[in-house]
Amino acid sequence: MSHPKSALIDTALIVGGAGLSTLFVSSDGNGQNPLPVAAGMLLVVLITGLVSFGLAWFVRTTPLAIGASIVVTDVLFVLFFVCRFAFSHRTPEHGSEELILLPIVFVVATAPTVLLSSIGFGRFASRIYQRKSAT
């Protein structure tokens, strides 16, 4: 790899975003164990990485790819929660509140992870794809 300092910065952004979200969720007063929260954040990082690499393949401008990655990732998470609610066979007691608040709370809680992971993966993917297209 020709840019080890850039790769280190990208890795620090990705891990730092997951760490900030884990700290944010674990210290919100509910007394949640940080390990399961960190495992969930790693799943968010994985999905964000897949979206970032996929978009960087089609969008060659790094800032545009990063911005699109943030938006697409958050829309995918919101759609997941809305579809999960719509296709569930149970009727929750507070269904409309869950439908409205759960995606919002999830997007706010994972905002540092999605933002910093999109930046890290977007920069990393752009370097990879620009190097391949130059040869």
N, C-alpha and C positions, 0 to 999 in steps of 0.2 A: 504494500500500500504506500502510495507516494506522499500522503498527507497524514502522518500519525497524530499530529497535534489536532487537526480537524476532527479526526475520528474519535479522539479522546474527549473533545468538547461535545460532540454529538452524543456520545455515550453518557457523559455527565448530564446533559440535558434530559435524556430519556429516563435515566435512573433518578435524577433529581425531581422530575415531574411526578413519577410514581411515589417517591418518598414524601413529597409535599401533600399529595392527595391522601396517602395513608395516614400521615400525621394529622391532617385536617379532619378526616373521618374518625380516627381513633380518639381524638381529644375533644370531640364535640359534646361531651358530658354524658354520653350513653354508656361509657365504660366498655367499648368494644375491644376485643383482643386484636392487636395490630397484625398478627400473622394471617388470619383469614382475610382481613381487609387488604393486606399486601398481595395475597394470592389473587383476589379479585382485580386489583389494580394491574397486576401482570397480564391478566386476560384483556383488560382494556388496552394495555400497551401493545399486546399482540395484534389486536384488531386494528388499532391505529397504525401500526407498522405495515400491515397488509394493505390498508387503504392508501397510505402514503406512498408505498412502493408502486402500487397500481396506478395511482394518479401521476406519479413522477414519470412513468413510462409514456404517458400520453401528453402530459403538459411539461414542456422542457424548461419553462421559466420557473426558477426556484421559488420566488415569493408567491407566485400564483399557485404553484403546486402545494405549497404549505397552507395557504389560505383555503384552497379547495379541500384539502385533506381535513382541516379542522371542521369545516362546515359539513362535509359528507359524513365524517365519523359521528358527529353529534346527531345528524338527521337519522343515521342508521340506528343509533341507540334509542332515539325517541320512537322511531317506527317499530323497533323491537318491543318496547313496552306497550305501545298502543295495540299492536297486533296480539301480543300476549293477553292483554285484557279483553280484546274483542273476541278472540277465539276460545277463551276459557269457558267451561261449561258451568262454572259456579257463578253465583251472583253475590259479590261481596256486599257487606253491609253498607260500606261507604264507597260505592263503586265510582261515582263521578269524581269524588275527591281524589281517589287513587289514580284515576285516569289522568287527571290534570296535574297533580302534585308529584307523582313518582318520577315521570320523565324530567321534570324541572329540577327536583332534588338530585337526581342522578347526574344530570349535566353539570350542575353547580359543583357537586362533590368531586367529579372527575375532571373539572376544567383544567387544573394544573397538569394533570397527566396528559390529557388530549393536546393541550397547547404545546407543552415542551416536547412531548414525544413526536408530534407532527413536525415541529421545527427540526429536531434531531434526525428523524428518519427521512424527512424531506431533503435536508442537506446531504445526507449520506447517499440517498438514492440518486439525487441529481449528479453528484460526483461520479457515481458508478456509471450512470447512463450517458453522461457527457464524455467520459473516457472511452466508452465502447463506441460511441458514434464518431469520435475523432480518429479512431483507427481504421 
